Amino acid sequence: GPTAETTNGSVSSAVLMASARGRRASVAAFAVLGLAVTAAGSMYVLTNASESPEANATVRAIMAITALAVGLYLWERQPQNLFGPALAGGVLVLSPMALAASEEPWMFTFGRTVAALAIVYGVCLVLIFPDGRLQGTGTRRLLAATAIGSGVLWTAALVLADSLPAGGPLVPCFEGCPDNAAQVIETSPDPSEVLGLLYGAFCAGIGLAGAVVLVRRLRDATPARRRAIVPVLAIVPPVFIGTGIFILLREVAPDSALLDAVGWLVLGAFA
C-alpha cells in the first residue's frame, strides 16, 4: 500500500488509517455533543420564551445545526484546516444563547453575556476564513480590538447598568427584559441607555472594519481565493452592521417599523 515518509524512514499506510479513524471518532463524538447541546437549547426556548417560542427555537436550531454540519464536513475533509473545527464549535456558542429567553435574571444575564461573546467569535470566524489562520497585522488588530472593546463595554454594562444593552433579533424581550443580575454598583443617572447605544455603535463599527479588511484581502487574492472571499464579504455587512443597527433601533425607537425587517435580514444573512 501507500507509504508516508517520516524521520525514521517510511511507515505503512496503517499509521495513516489509524490517524483517519481517530479523526472520524473525534468528529462523530463532537457531532453527538453538538446535537445534544442544540436540542437542549431548543427545548429551553420552547419552554421559556415568552414571545414566538416555536419560531425562535426553529431559527436557533437551523443556525446551530448548519454550523455544526458544515464545520464537521470540513474537519473531516481538511483536517489540517482549523476553520472546520472553529465553525463546528459555533454550536457551543449559539445554543447557550438560548438562556437569554429566560425570565429569570441570572439565566437571562448569562445568556446575554454568551451572545456578547458570540460577536467576538463571529468576527474571528470571518477573519480566519478560509484556511483557519489569522493573516496580516490588520486582521490581528481588528480581532484584538473586537475582543477588548466588547470586553470593556460588556463588563461596564454588567457592573453598572440596571438593564443590559438591547440584544439582537434572537433575544425575544426588550422593554420587559429581566434586570441585570450581575449589577454591582448603582449609579444615578442609570447608564443603561448610554451603554446600549455605545454597544450598538461598536457592533456596527466592527462590522464595517471587518468588511474593509476583507476588501483589502480580496484586492490581493488569487482568482480562486477571490471566489471564496466574495460570498463572505457579502454577508459581513448585513450580519454585523445589521446587528448594530438593530440594537440601536431597539434602544432609540423600539416601535420602529424597520425593526422586524432588519432583524430578519440579520438572521437570514447569518444562516
Residue pairs with C-beta under 8 A, 6 or more apart in sequence:
1 12
1 13
2 13
2 16
3 10
3 11
3 12
3 13
4 10
4 11
4 13
4 15
4 16
23 75
23 76
23 79
24 76
27 72
27 75
27 76
30 68
30 72
30 75
30 85
30 88
31 68
31 72
34 64
34 65
34 68
34 72
34 88
34 91
34 92
35 65
35 68
37 64
37 91
37 92
37 95
37 96
38 60
38 61
38 64
38 65
38 68
38 91
38 94
38 95
40 95
41 57
41 60
41 61
41 64
41 94
41 95
41 96
41 97
41 98
42 57
42 58
42 60
42 61
42 98
43 57
44 98
44 99
44 101
44 102
45 53
45 56
45 57
45 60
45 98
45 101
46 53
46 54
46 57
47 53
48 101
48 102
48 103
49 56
49 57
49 101
49 172
50 101
50 103
50 172
50 173
50 176
51 172
51 173
52 172
53 101
56 101
56 170
56 172
57 98
59 170
59 267
59 271
60 94
60 95
60 97
60 98
60 170
62 271
63 94
63 267
63 270
63 271
64 90
64 91
64 94
64 95
65 91
66 271
67 87
67 88
67 90
67 91
67 94
68 88
68 90
68 91
70 87
70 88
71 83
71 84
71 85
71 86
71 87
71 88
71 89
71 90
72 84
72 88
73 84
74 81
74 83
74 84
74 87
75 84
75 85
75 88
76 84
77 84
78 84
81 130
81 131
81 132
82 128
82 132
82 133
83 125
83 128
83 129
83 130
83 131
83 132
84 132
86 124
86 125
86 128
86 132
87 125
90 121
90 125
93 114
93 117
93 118
93 121
94 118
96 110
96 111
96 114
97 111
97 114
97 115
97 118
97 170
98 111
99 107
99 108
99 110
99 111
99 114
100 108
100 111
100 112
100 114
100 115
100 167
100 170
100 171
101 111
101 171
101 172
102 108
102 111
102 178
103 178
104 178
105 178
105 179
105 180
105 181
106 181
108 177
108 178
108 181
109 158
109 164
109 178
109 180
109 181
109 182
112 164
112 167
112 171
113 154
113 158
115 167
115 168
115 170
115 171
116 150
116 154
117 150
119 146
119 150
119 203
119 206
119 240
119 243
120 143
120 146
120 147
120 150
122 239
122 240
123 142
123 143
123 146
123 206
123 210
123 240
124 143
124 146
126 210
126 214
126 232
126 236
127 134
127 139
127 142
127 143
127 210
127 213
128 134
129 228
129 229
129 232
130 225
130 228
130 229
130 232
134 140
134 143
135 217
136 213
136 217
138 213
138 216
139 213
142 206
142 209
142 210
142 213
145 206
145 209
146 206
149 202
149 206
150 202
153 165
153 195
153 198
153 199
153 202
154 165
154 199
156 191
156 195
157 164
157 165
157 180
157 192
157 195
157 196
157 199
158 164
158 180
158 182
158 183
158 184
159 182
159 183
159 184
159 185
160 183
160 184
160 185
160 187
160 191
160 195
161 180
161 183
161 190
161 191
161 192
161 195
162 179
162 180
162 183
162 186
162 190
162 192
163 177
163 179
163 180
163 192
164 177
164 180
164 192
164 196
165 192
165 195
165 196
165 199
165 200
165 247
165 251
166 174
166 196
166 200
166 246
166 247
166 250
166 251
167 247
167 250
168 243
168 246
168 247
168 263
168 266
169 246
169 262
169 263
169 264
169 266
169 267
170 267
171 177
174 250
174 254
175 254
193 251
196 247
196 250
196 251
197 248
197 251
197 252
199 247
200 244
200 245
200 246
200 247
200 248
200 250
200 251
201 244
201 248
202 244
203 240
203 241
203 243
203 244
203 247
204 240
204 241
204 243
204 244
204 245
204 248
205 244
206 240
206 244
207 236
207 237
207 239
207 240
207 241
207 242
207 243
207 244
208 237
208 240
208 241
210 236
210 240
211 233
211 236
211 237
211 241
214 229
214 232
214 233
214 236
215 233
217 229
218 226
218 229
218 230
218 233
221 229
235 269
235 270
238 265
238 266
238 268
238 269
239 266
239 269
239 270
242 262
242 265
242 266
242 269
243 266
245 262
246 259
246 262
246 263
246 266
249 256
249 258
249 259
249 262
250 259
253 259
